[in-house]
Amino acid sequence: MNAVKGTNRLIQDDMRLYLMIFTSISLMLTVVYLAIGFIFDVSYATQLFGPMYGGICTFAIGGIITLFPVAIGMGSTRIQFMKSFYMNSVWMVAGTMIILHVAYFLIHLLQEKGIVDVTLYQPGMLYSSKYHFLSYLWIDLMCGFLVLGISVFPTVCWMRLGLRNFFIMFFGVGLVITLIITLGDLGEFTLWIARINRMTLFTVLGCIGGTLLLSTYPMMKNAPLTMKSKKD
């Protein structure tokens, strides 16, 4: 097995492991939710997307921190690793969202048949109160890519800058954002958010996540194999 196939296999196996773990958590929660609704005959609302988004975040951070030095030690290049990581990250997001929406769809059918009355909150509800499988799936995909991007980008920044410099940058950016929010006139921006089509808004958020993900490519081309220490 050459370095390219070995790297892809390494990341793919890790992705499958995280997918199985967090899918199992979500399925167990689904069974518990349905059991409560059926046995006690109660109507209530809850959420199921937390574990799946958590799986994406865990895979993103864990893949960069733990698999990167292993892949380089196996003979892979940094460019090969990032290409494989990007590809498997896309599969991770797609896989988690498809599994999640199969569960959503089954619960929706049970609701329509009057067997249970359990409502699962979904980001797609901000777009339409009526259930639309494809629209809801697309919105969750965009949210998944946003979670992926905002998980990978800070992790790579931490690797390149070290803990001290990373927190200096983090608090600096946080301070700028805070000043903009507190001192700026956000009235027009708020009205624009209220008027914009929700599907467009979530698509833009997904593109932002994808941009953050791809922006790590030049940073990882010369990245150290381990996280920098506090003194670096």
Solvent accessible surface area in square Angstrom, and as a share of the most:
residue,aa,sasa,rsa
1,M,169,0.76
2,N,85,0.44
3,A,32,0.25
4,V,81,0.47
5,K,131,0.56
6,G,4,0.04
7,T,1,0.01
8,N,40,0.20
9,R,125,0.46
10,L,43,0.21
11,I,0,0.00
12,Q,47,0.21
13,D,62,0.32
14,D,26,0.13
15,M,16,0.07
16,R,124,0.45
17,L,95,0.47
18,Y,40,0.15
19,L,34,0.17
20,M,133,0.59
21,I,77,0.39
22,F,34,0.14
23,T,18,0.10
24,S,54,0.35
25,I,63,0.32
26,S,4,0.02
27,L,90,0.45
28,M,122,0.55
29,L,55,0.27
30,T,14,0.08
31,V,100,0.58
32,V,73,0.42
33,Y,28,0.11
34,L,39,0.19
35,A,37,0.29
36,I,66,0.33
37,G,3,0.03
38,F,133,0.56
39,I,124,0.63
40,F,137,0.57
41,D,129,0.67
42,V,64,0.36
43,S,81,0.52
44,Y,59,0.22
45,A,46,0.36
46,T,27,0.16
47,Q,67,0.30
48,L,1,0.00
49,F,53,0.22
50,G,29,0.28
51,P,21,0.13
52,M,1,0.00
53,Y,28,0.11
54,G,27,0.26
55,G,0,0.00
56,I,0,0.00
57,C,43,0.26
58,T,52,0.30
59,F,0,0.00
60,A,0,0.00
61,I,64,0.33
62,G,12,0.11
63,G,0,0.00
64,I,0,0.00
65,I,65,0.33
66,T,77,0.45
67,L,16,0.08
68,F,0,0.00
69,P,38,0.24
70,V,72,0.41
71,A,0,0.00
72,I,31,0.16
73,G,68,0.66
74,M,96,0.43
75,G,50,0.48
76,S,6,0.04
77,T,69,0.40
78,R,66,0.24
79,I,66,0.34
80,Q,56,0.25
81,F,0,0.00
82,M,1,0.00
83,K,126,0.53
84,S,11,0.07
85,F,0,0.00
86,Y,26,0.10
87,M,90,0.40
88,N,0,0.00
89,S,0,0.00
90,V,69,0.39
91,W,157,0.55
92,M,0,0.00
93,V,0,0.00
94,A,24,0.19
95,G,17,0.16
96,T,0,0.00
97,M,0,0.00
98,I,92,0.47
99,I,55,0.28
100,L,1,0.01
101,H,0,0.00
102,V,73,0.42
103,A,9,0.07
104,Y,4,0.02
105,F,81,0.34
106,L,98,0.49
107,I,5,0.03
108,H,42,0.19
109,L,59,0.29
110,L,49,0.25
111,Q,56,0.25
112,E,120,0.54
113,K,148,0.63
114,G,62,0.59
115,I,85,0.43
116,V,11,0.06
117,D,75,0.39
118,V,0,0.00
119,T,48,0.28
120,L,7,0.04
121,Y,119,0.45
122,Q,18,0.08
123,P,19,0.12
124,G,0,0.00
125,M,66,0.29
126,L,119,0.59
127,Y,81,0.31
128,S,25,0.16
129,S,110,0.71
130,K,150,0.64
131,Y,46,0.18
132,H,83,0.37
133,F,70,0.29
134,L,139,0.69
135,S,26,0.17
136,Y,3,0.01
137,L,26,0.13
138,W,105,0.37
139,I,0,0.00
140,D,0,0.00
141,L,33,0.16
142,M,15,0.06
143,C,17,0.10
144,G,0,0.00
145,F,41,0.17
146,L,39,0.19
147,V,32,0.18
148,L,0,0.00
149,G,0,0.00
150,I,90,0.45
151,S,8,0.05
152,V,0,0.00
153,F,60,0.25
154,P,48,0.30
155,T,9,0.05
156,V,0,0.00
157,C,6,0.04
158,W,86,0.30
159,M,2,0.01
160,R,78,0.28
161,L,60,0.30
162,G,0,0.00
163,L,37,0.18
164,R,128,0.47
165,N,57,0.29
166,F,21,0.09
167,F,80,0.33
168,I,114,0.58
169,M,72,0.32
170,F,111,0.46
171,F,133,0.55
172,G,32,0.31
173,V,79,0.46
174,G,32,0.31
175,L,106,0.53
176,V,85,0.49
177,I,90,0.45
178,T,71,0.41
179,L,85,0.42
180,I,99,0.50
181,I,98,0.50
182,T,91,0.53
183,L,143,0.71
184,G,38,0.36
185,D,131,0.68
186,L,63,0.31
187,G,36,0.35
188,E,121,0.54
189,F,120,0.50
190,T,81,0.47
191,L,91,0.45
192,W,115,0.40
193,I,52,0.26
194,A,64,0.50
195,R,166,0.61
196,I,29,0.15
197,N,84,0.43
198,R,74,0.27
199,M,42,0.19
200,T,65,0.38
201,L,31,0.16
202,F,15,0.06
203,T,40,0.23
204,V,67,0.38
205,L,52,0.26
206,G,5,0.04
207,C,79,0.47
208,I,79,0.40
209,G,0,0.00
210,G,23,0.22
211,T,89,0.52
212,L,44,0.22
213,L,8,0.04
214,L,110,0.55
215,S,40,0.26
216,T,0,0.00
217,Y,64,0.24
218,P,81,0.51
219,M,46,0.21
220,M,0,0.00
221,K,89,0.38
222,N,118,0.61
223,A,1,0.01
224,P,41,0.26
225,L,73,0.36
226,T,95,0.55
227,M,58,0.26
228,K,76,0.32
229,S,63,0.40
230,K,149,0.63
231,K,176,0.75
232,D,72,0.37
